[in-house]
Amino acid sequence: MLHSIQRRPSWGGLAAGLLLLAGLASGAHLVHRAVNAPPVQAQSGCSAGLLSGDYGYSGSGGAVQEGKAFENSHVGRLRFDGAGAIADGKEANTYLGLNDGQAAILAFTGTYSVDSACRGTATLNYEGGTSVNMTFVVVGGGSDFLYLSRDAANSVYQGSGTAINR
């Protein structure tokens, strides 16, 4: 014979039920907002002049030397002149598994260009004769950039930079 047990509602159960209903209503609101959100649009109207002043950057990637692959991390600072020249570049590079991981500090200069869709290219010419070609996008109205670069040894790096003291 089965017995029916009747429970009285508790305040804890009532509170849990109300929280569940509030969560469902909030979730429906978020779904409604996401479905009806305006589309994201790329920034436009860019030029080399949008990048001007000192920027700090950091990134990482993979380097190949004498057929061996190494992980790379780098940080640096550079100055965009707003007209296509890069000056006062300094970069600290470290390669895991190479030179005991000691950072090499390198100076560089270079050139850059930015198209109206905020896509850019640059060539960095390091002391000692090496150079790196990079592609980047300008974001935040020129306050930031995101980059990918590749050197003659087919090493690939990625990172981001932010304006300093803007």
MOPE-V43040 format. One record per residue. N is the residue number from 1. RES is the residue in one letter. SS is DSSP state (~ for helix, > for strand, _ for the rest). PSI is psi in degrees with one decimal (999 if undefined). OMEGA is omega in whole degrees, -180 to 180 (999 if undefined). Layout:
N:RES:SS:PSI:OMEGA  N:RES:SS:PSI:OMEGA
//
This chain:
1:M:_:131.1:179  2:L:_:136.2:178  3:H:_:138.1:177  4:S:_:124.7:178  5:I:_:126.6:-180  6:Q:_:129.3:179  7:R:_:143.6:175  8:R:_:143.0:179  9:P:_:141.2:178  10:S:_:160.4:177  11:W:~:-35.8:179  12:G:~:-43.3:179  13:G:~:-38.3:178  14:L:~:-44.0:179  15:A:~:-42.5:180  16:A:~:-40.5:179  17:G:~:-41.8:178  18:L:~:-40.6:177  19:L:~:-39.7:178  20:L:~:-45.7:179  21:L:~:-41.5:179  22:A:~:-40.1:179  23:G:~:-41.6:178  24:L:~:-42.3:179  25:A:~:-41.6:179  26:S:~:-42.2:179  27:G:~:-41.0:178  28:A:~:-38.0:178  29:H:~:-42.8:180  30:L:~:-40.9:178  31:V:~:-43.7:178  32:H:~:-43.7:180  33:R:~:-40.9:-178  34:A:~:-40.7:-179  35:V:~:-35.0:-176  36:N:_:13.0:180  37:A:_:147.1:177  38:P:_:150.1:-180  39:P:_:146.9:177  40:V:_:133.6:-179  41:Q:_:143.4:178  42:A:_:150.5:176  43:Q:_:145.6:178  44:S:_:174.5:179  45:G:_:29.6:-178  46:C:_:161.3:174  47:S:_:175.0:179  48:A:~:-29.7:-179  49:G:~:-19.3:179  50:L:~:-30.0:176  51:L:_:110.5:-178  52:S:>:130.2:179  53:G:>:-167.8:-177  54:D:>:138.2:178  55:Y:>:142.2:170  56:G:>:150.1:-180  57:Y:>:160.5:174  58:S:>:154.0:180  59:G:>:-176.0:179  60:S:>:171.8:179  61:G:>:-163.5:180  62:G:>:137.2:179  63:A:>:149.7:178  64:V:>:127.7:177  65:Q:>:124.9:-179  66:E:_:42.7:176  67:G:_:2.4:179  68:K:>:140.1:180  69:A:>:140.1:179  70:F:>:145.7:174  71:E:>:144.1:-178  72:N:>:142.7:169  73:S:>:143.7:-179  74:H:>:149.8:174  75:V:>:152.1:-179  76:G:>:-178.4:179  77:R:>:142.3:178  78:L:>:166.6:178  79:R:>:118.6:171  80:F:>:135.0:-179  81:D:>:-1.3:-179  82:G:_:-2.8:-178  83:A:_:10.0:176  84:G:_:3.6:179  85:A:>:144.7:176  86:I:>:129.8:-179  87:A:>:168.7:173  88:D:>:33.2:179  89:G:>:134.8:173  90:K:>:134.4:-178  91:E:>:137.2:172  92:A:>:122.3:-180  93:N:>:140.1:171  94:T:>:138.7:180  95:Y:>:121.0:178  96:L:>:127.9:180  97:G:_:4.6:-179  98:L:_:133.2:-180  99:N:~:35.9:180  100:D:~:25.4:179  101:G:~:11.5:179  102:Q:_:138.3:180  103:A:_:135.3:173  104:A:>:129.8:178  105:I:>:121.1:-177  106:L:>:140.3:174  107:A:>:152.3:178  108:F:>:161.8:170  109:T:>:177.6:178  110:G:>:-169.7:178  111:T:>:157.5:178  112:Y:>:160.6:173  113:S:>:153.7:-180  114:V:>:129.4:178  115:D:_:176.5:-175  116:S:_:-16.9:178  117:A:_:11.9:176  118:C:_:22.1:174  119:R:>:139.7:-177  120:G:>:164.0:172  121:T:>:152.2:178  122:A:>:154.0:171  123:T:>:123.0:177  124:L:>:126.3:-180  125:N:>:107.6:-176  126:Y:>:153.0:173  127:E:_:144.2:-177  128:G:_:-6.3:172  129:G:_:-1.8:178  130:T:_:156.9:177  131:S:>:158.1:-180  132:V:>:134.2:172  133:N:>:134.8:180  134:M:>:152.4:170  135:T:>:147.6:-178  136:F:>:167.5:172  137:V:>:141.8:178  138:V:>:131.6:179  139:V:>:165.9:176  140:G:~:31.8:179  141:G:~:23.5:180  142:G:~:-0.8:180  143:S:_:-18.4:-177  144:D:>:160.7:171  145:F:>:151.9:177  146:L:>:136.5:-173  147:Y:>:158.0:168  148:L:>:140.3:178  149:S:>:160.7:-178  150:R:>:135.1:179  151:D:>:-179.9:-176  152:A:_:-23.8:179  153:A:_:10.7:-179  154:N:_:28.6:171  155:S:_:141.9:-175  156:V:>:136.1:-179  157:Y:>:154.2:175  158:Q:>:154.1:179  159:G:>:-165.0:-180  160:S:>:157.7:179  161:G:>:152.5:-178  162:T:>:140.7:178  163:A:>:141.0:178  164:I:_:135.2:176  165:N:_:45.0:176  166:R:_:999:999
//
